[in-house]
C-alpha cells in the first residue's frame, strides 16, 4: 500500500521520487524503493526529513513506531498519517504522549484506504485529530485524491467506512466472479465472460459517479417491461442479493469495531 501511495503521489505531480523518504525492515523492499529513486533511511531519519509521515505498518506495530519517532516528530513539526486498519486516533495519541507530554501537540490523521489504491482508484475516508490545521487537512486530501477519492468523516464512522469501502473490493470481486460464471454457464468462453463482467461493473460505476442519477433510476432505465433484465433482477431479488450486500457491510463494520477494541 505504501508503494501504491508513493506511485500515485509521483504520477499526479504531488511529489517526485527524489523528495520521498522511506523506511522498511525488509531488505528486498528497501532495495526496491531505492531503485525507484526513494531515499531510504531508518524510522527516525524519515521523521526528521519529512513534512508528512505516512505510517503504513501492520496495526500492531503502529504504537511502537510512533513512540520511536515521537520526539523527532515534535522537533520537525511533521504531520502523521496512519493507514493501519483499526488503529484509533486515541491509540496514536497515547503512543505519542507516552514518549513525552510535549508530543501531545503532534497533528495526526487516521485514514481508511482500500486496495484499488494500487490502480489509482481508492475510495478512502479520513478522521482528524483535534490539532490538525486546515492547511494540513487540505494537504492530506490533496495527496489522497491523487490515488482516488477521499472523504473527511468523524472517527466514529470509520468502522462503517471499513465495512463499505475498506472491505467492499472483495464484494465487488465476488460479484464479478459470479457474473462471469453465469456467462460461462450461458455458453461464453471464460476470458470473454470475465472481461464483460468486469467492464460492466466499471461502466456502471462510472455512470453512477459521473452521470448524477440515482442507482435505482439507472437500474430502471435498463429494465424494459417484460424484458430480459427485469427477469434477471427478479431472480436477484428472490435470492436476497440486496439484503446480502447490506448485511455484509454491517457485519464487516461490526467486526471492525470489535477489532479496534482488542
Residue, then its C-alpha position, 0 to 999 in steps of 0.5 A: x500500500x505504501x508503494x501504491x501511495x508513493x506511485x500515485x503521489x509521483x504520477x499526479x505531480x504531488x511529489x517526485x521520487x527524489x523528495x520521498x523518504x522511506x523506511x522498511x525492515x525488509x531488505x528486498x523492499x528497501x532495495x526496491x524503493x531505492x531503485x525507484x529513486x526513494x531515499x531510504x533511511x531508518x524510522x527516525x531519519x524519515x521523521x526528521x526529513x519529512x513534512x508528512x509521515x505516512x505510517x503504513x505498518x501492520x496495526x500492531x506495530x503502529x504504537x511502537x513506531x510512533x513512540x520511536x519517532x515521537x520526539x523527532x516528530x515534535x522537533x520537525x513539526x511533521x504531520x502523521x498519517x496512519x493507514x493501519x486498519x483499526x488503529x484509533x486516533x486515541x491509540x496514536x495519541x497515547x503512543x505519542x504522549x507516552x514518549x513525552x507530554x510535549x508530543x501531545x501537540x503532534x497533528x495526526x490523521x487516521x485514514x481508511x484506504x482500500x486496495x484499488x489504491x494500487x490502480x489509482x482508484x481508492x475510495x478512502x475516508x479520513x478522521x482528524x485529530x483535534x490539532x490538525x490545521x486546515x492547511x494540513x487537512x487540505x494537504x492530506x486530501x490533496x495527496x489522497x485524491x491523487x490515488x482516488x477519492x477521499x472523504x473527511x468523516x468523524x472517527x466514529x464512522x470509520x468502522x462503517x467506512x471499513x465495512x463499505x469501502x475498506x472491505x467492499x473490493x472483495x464484494x465487488x470481486x465476488x460479484x464479478x466472479x459470479x457474473x462471469x460464471x453465469x456467462x460461462x454457464x450461458x455458453x461464453x468462453x471464460x476470458x470473454x465472460x470475465x472481461x464483460x463482467x468486469x467492464x460492466x461493473x466499471x461502466x456502471x460505476x462510472x455512470x453512477x459517479x459521473x452521470x448524477x442519477x440515482x442507482x435505482x433510476x439507472x437500474x430502471x432505465x435498463x429494465x424494459x417491461x417484460x424484458x430480459x433484465x427485469x427477469x434477471x433482477x427478479x431472480x436477484x431479488x428472490x435470492x436476497x442479493x440486496x439484503x446480502x450486500x447490506x448485511x455484509x457491510x454491517x457485519x464487516x463494520x461490526x467486526x471492525x469495531x470489535x477489532x479496534x477494541x482488542 
